Amino acid sequence: MDKTIVQLVDELPSDNITVKVLKALDYVAPGQWDNLVGFDNTVRAITGETDANVIKRIRDRADSIYLDPQHGYQAAVKLYQIIDKADAAMGAAALANKVSEKISFLSFLGNITPKADVTQTIDLVLKIAVEIIAFCKINGIPQPNPQEFANILANNYQNASLMRMAALVCIDGILPLGPDFLIKIQELISGADVGNAIAQNPIFQAVNSSLPGNTPSDKVGFIAQGFNSVQGWMNNLVTKTGITPQSVANGLSSFVQIADDNLDFVAAFLDQTTNYYEHTGIQTVARSIILQAHTLVKAEIAEEAKKPQQQDTSSATKSKSDTPTQYEVNNTVEVWDEEDEEWYKATIQKIKDDQFFINYVGYGSSSDEWVGEDAIRIRALESSDDNGFAVGQKVKCWDEENEEWYSATIEEIRGQQYFVHYQGYDSSYDEWLDLAEIR
């Protein structure tokens, strides 16, 4: 199962090399980034809420929003994760190239790895493209729009999002390519062979399916358009802050030993060892979802407060034996067969506590057996969709990782997708599943 936004935020590290790098770059975007980790703590920091029940409702609603395929939050996080994983591999290639330049008997590495400047340049422009796509997914913009992104970047980007872009300029721009990094990038993307260089790049291949366009040329065009749209902002950031390769290196020197002639080595090393896009990307997505969930929860609480508090005295005096049960003797039910991984129609013959003695329809009494409540269900055919499923219905869901079927209840149906709640688990595990994943 894919991780929920609650799990992703709970698993963010409070201190590692990525966090150290981002803290060292605080002077570039002062006060914009605080390493918020732990979902409940993040809710408190963003919304100011302290009521445990309200925070729980926000947490539950946040997971539902994140996993809803109509939103682009999950797709945005996956893009941030993909770009960082591919970046680590390319960092290793760039490092190998630099080693071959410095050590003569390893010069063969330079023949099998891309030139570091080219690698770093493509890395940066692809990260910009991914940022534009993720921004549009997070904000519900149907098509990636570089110009709209550039306007927001210049006027409204803040918190983890602004820190991510500042780190991009420092770690993927100035440090490996030097103070004239924008000129170098412009020269590369304006070159005649830019399409071939980018198309062969492993990072491009990793995110290719997410880039707009029908042909490699279209996709390279979008990448170039994305860089051109933010080039002015990047130049303004450098001018305003006065950042240089040396100032970035000085900020990192507390935990990385750096010599002035090895800045390109450091940049390749950081590409390998940090995942600042994924880390801050999760924080960006979490902030957006928490604010949305908070608004919805507060509206629900306000509506609930308007409803008159009524005491149903008649139901309060009912005895436990008067409460109807879901299953009764002679009910026709469906029984799960673990071996066949199918539901079979049966009739309840006896009930003892939470055990049911059933007779399979069309089979003799030799097949009668006792089964637990987890293995039976009643299917409401009159309210089922075309696939035979209905909201509130018990289903079995396949977990590929554990290779096991889990019992769940359908909470919502949208076309061929089903939002389920796993029985015996809290709502942080709720998720959307495709038709093929449920029985």
Sequence and secondary structure as in RCSB ss.txt:
>XXXX:A:sequence
MDKTIVQLVDELPSDNITVKVLKALDYVAPGQWDNLVGFDNTVRAITGETDANVIKRIRDRADSIYLDPQHGYQA
AVKLYQIIDKADAAMGAAALANKVSEKISFLSFLGNITPKADVTQTIDLVLKIAVEIIAFCKINGIPQPNPQEFA
NILANNYQNASLMRMAALVCIDGILPLGPDFLIKIQELISGADVGNAIAQNPIFQAVNSSLPGNTPSDKVGFIAQ
GFNSVQGWMNNLVTKTGITPQSVANGLSSFVQIADDNLDFVAAFLDQTTNYYEHTGIQTVARSIILQAHTLVKAE
IAEEAKKPQQQDTSSATKSKSDTPTQYEVNNTVEVWDEEDEEWYKATIQKIKDDQFFINYVGYGSSSDEWVGEDA
IRIRALESSDDNGFAVGQKVKCWDEENEEWYSATIEEIRGQQYFVHYQGYDSSYDEWLDLAEIR
>XXXX:A:secstr
    HHHHHHTS SSSHHHHHHHHTTTTSTT      SHHHHHHHHH    HHHHHHHHHHHHHHHH TTSSHHH
HHHHHHHHHHHHHHHHHHHHHHHHHHH GGGTTHHHHS  HHHHHHHHHHHHHHHHHHHHHHHTT SS  HHHHH
HHHHHT  HHHHHHHHHIIIIIIIHHH TTHHHHHHHHHTSTTHHHHHHT HHHHHHGGGSSSSSHHHHHHHHHH
HHHHHHHHHHHHHHHH   HHHHHHHHTTTS   GGGHHHHHHHHHHH  HHHHHHHHHHHHHHHHHHHHHHHHH
HHHHHHS     HHHHT  GGGS  S  TT EEEEEETTTTEEEEEEEEEEETTEEEEEETTS GGG EEEEGGG
EE   GGG  TTS  TT EEEEEETTTTEEEEEEEEEEETTEEEEEETTS GGG EEEEGGGB 
